[in-house]
Amino acid sequence: MKLCLIGTGYVGLVSGACFSDLGNDVICVDRDINKINNLKKSIVPIYEPGLEELVLRNYKNGKLKFSTNLKESVSKSDIVFICVGTPTKKNGSGTDLSQVYNVAKEIRKSISKFKIIITKSTVPVTTGDEIEKIISQKKSKKLFSIVSNPEFLREGEAIRDFNYPDRVVIGTNDKKSNTILKNLYSPLISKGAKYINTSRRAAELIKYASNAFLATKITFINEISNLCEKINVNVEDISIGMGLDKRIGSRFLRAGPAYGGSCFPKDTKAIITTADKFKVNLSIIKSVIKSNEERSSLLLKKVFHILNGKIKNKKITFLGVTFKANTDDMRDSSSLSMIPSLSKKGAKINYYDPTGEKKEFTKFKNVNFSKNIKSAINDSDLIIIHTEWNDFKSINFKKEVSNKNFKIFDMRNIYSLTKMKEQKIKYFSIGS
């Protein structure tokens, strides 16, 4: 099939590369000329395992193309995916849909035969209705169908999630579009993906409801970990005991820092805004947002406690600063509040992340990037394991750290409390 994906951010680029790998003819469109030129050289703007190889292979075989010409790309395609950004508004309330609506106006200019126009960007309920209004102002409804097809890609696992999804959700009441899209996704359905056809509004809400529930699970186990620390119980035992209940499941029951990234913070706020618009009080999700916002402050207090309140001139190392492993995404990472706070208290901060130095910390004089783990932790007073990269799971701390009185704060519970005690390492974890 001939596909056009508008926006070469996380969703657009991953989806475009994967669709082309399934044999479709794909054009990825972006107005950023430098980004498009780099993609033509197989220079991928985001860190995602396997993506660079996927882009290179399909660009070379001609299945994947890149363009800045939206009108021409839409005209050549049968199915158009809107994959542009939908950030939270600057005032913190609601979703900024300006890019989505601007793209809809551009698409409107390029329609001369039937097109399926799909919102793959995460958008609030009724956004599809608005897109339909925009395009139908100048085009007959017989020439297009607006469909919601939310993505469920985890950063760091995106290619696998695309190829082996739990479900494919298609929001449309148009039988023709539904038949075409079921055919498009047939290679994934044949591998076990559930195909779900709903109304457009239901599909839009499924995405937000899913992310809000997963955010709730993370926040719930984080709060349980606070209780565990007070009553001398290991939260890992609680997670295992709960997770074995098939009604609950073990995924997202890992205690640690506040949730971050491109989805949960934005989407929980967006669903609250939608609910407020319809005068519905989503009190549970509001509590989740508040608890998550307080999480980093609570973890900072634990750092102060570990260092007996003496922060000034202490050498503190962060292993990992992204919000999770296998991504270079810094959005809403706990490190963005923790590192500046410790820096202002006079701590000397080193950090190492496999995805390199971060511009967010360059303005702090006493915050430095280390090029490898050894140089980062060598003379540390406190080592904070912030992100669960595999690189951090088998470090010989006794050998690598010259400061014999170093301490470890494992915010991901990577290491065994028992084994650390056996090695006589001053080790602190979450929820124990």
C-alpha positions, 0 to 999 in steps of 0.5 A, a space after each residue: 500500500 502507499 502510505 504517507 506519514 506526516 512527522 518524523 518524530 518518535 511515532 512517525 519515524 518508527 511507524 514509517 520504517 516498520 510499515 516499509 519493512 512490511 513491504 509498503 511504499 512509505 513516504 515520511 514527511 517533515 518540514 525540517 529540511 536538516 532532519 530530512 537530509 540527515 535521514 536520507 543519509 541514515 542519520 536517525 535523530 532519536 536513540 531507539 535500538 534497531 531503528 537506524 538499521 531498519 531505516 537504512 535497509 528500507 531506504 536503500 531498497 526504495 520502500 522508505 522515502 523522505 520528503 519535505 513536500 507534504 502536498 506531493 507526498 499526500 497526493 501520491 498516497 492512499 493512506 495518510 497518517 498524522 504523526 506530529 507532536 501534541 505537547 501539553 500547552 504552555 500554561 500546563 492545561 490541555 493539549 496543544 493541537 495546533 500542529 495537528 490542525 495545521 496539517 489537516 489544513 495542508 492535507 485538505 489542499 492535496 485531496 483529489 481522490 479518496 484518502 484515509 486520513 489517520 490520527 496516530 498522534 495521541 489526541 484528546 477525544 473529539 479531535 477526529 471530529 474537528 479534523 473532519 470539520 476542517 477538511 469538509 469545509 472545502 472537500 466532499 466527505 466522499 473523498 476522505 475518511 477520518 480514522 483514529 489509530 492510536 500507537 502503543 509504542 514503548 520507548 526502547 522497545 518500539 520496533 518490537 511493539 510495532 511488530 508484535 502488538 497486543 492489539 491494533 485499535 482502529 476507530 472508524 464506522 466506515 466499513 471501507 476504511 476498516 476493510 483496507 486497514 485490516 488488510 494493512 495490518 494483516 501481517 501483524 494480525 497473523 502473528 497474534 495481534 488482536 484487531 479491534 474496530 471501535 468508534 473514533 472517539 472510543 479509539 481516542 480514549 483507549 490510548 489515554 485511558 491505557 496510559 492513565 491506568 499504567 501511570 496509576 500502577 507505577 504510582 501505586 507501587 511507589 506509594 506502597 514502597 514508601 510504606 515498605 520502608 517504614 515497616 521493614 518490608 521489601 517492596 520487591 516481594 510485594 510486587 512479585 506477590 501482587 504481580 502473580 495475580 493474573 487480574 493485576 499482572 506484574 508489568 509496571 509494578 516496579 518501584 522507582 523514580 517518578 514516571 516520565 517520558 513523552 506519554 504518561 505526564 502529558 496524557 494523564 494531564 490531557 485526560 483530566 482536561 478532557 474530563 473537566 471539559 465534560 464536567 467529570 471528576 477523575 479524582 483517581 488520576 488527579 491523585 496519581 498526577 499529584 503523587 508523581 509530582 511529589 516523588 522526586 522531592 521524596 527521593 531527594 529527601 532520601 539522598 539527604 538522609 543517606 548523606 546525613 544531611 551533608 550535601 556540600 562538596 559531596 561527590 555524587 554520581 548519577 548512572 543514567 539520567 534519561 527517564 528510562 533505559 534504551 532511550 535518549 528521552 529526557 522529558 520529565 526525567 527525575 534527574 531534571 529536578 534532582 541534579 539541579 537541586 543537589 547542585 544548588 546545595 553545593 554537591 559536585 555532580 558527575 553523570 554518565 549515560 550511554 546516550 551521551 552528554 545532555 544539554 539540560 545540565 550544561 549550564 551548571 558549573 558543578 555538573 559534569 559528564 563522564 565518558 565512561 562508568 569507571 571515571 564517573 564513579 571512581 571517587 564518588 561519595 554517593 552513586 545513584 543508579 537512576 536508570 536501569 541500563 544493562 550497562 549498570 547491572 554488573 559493576 564491580 563497585 569494590 574494584 572501580 571505586 577508590 573512595 572506600 566509604 562510598 554509598 549506593 542509592 539504587 533507585 531501580 532495585 537492580 542489585 540484591 540487598 543481601 549480596 550488597 550486605 555480604 560485600 559490606 557495601 553501604 547500599 540503599 534501595 527503594 522500598 526496603 
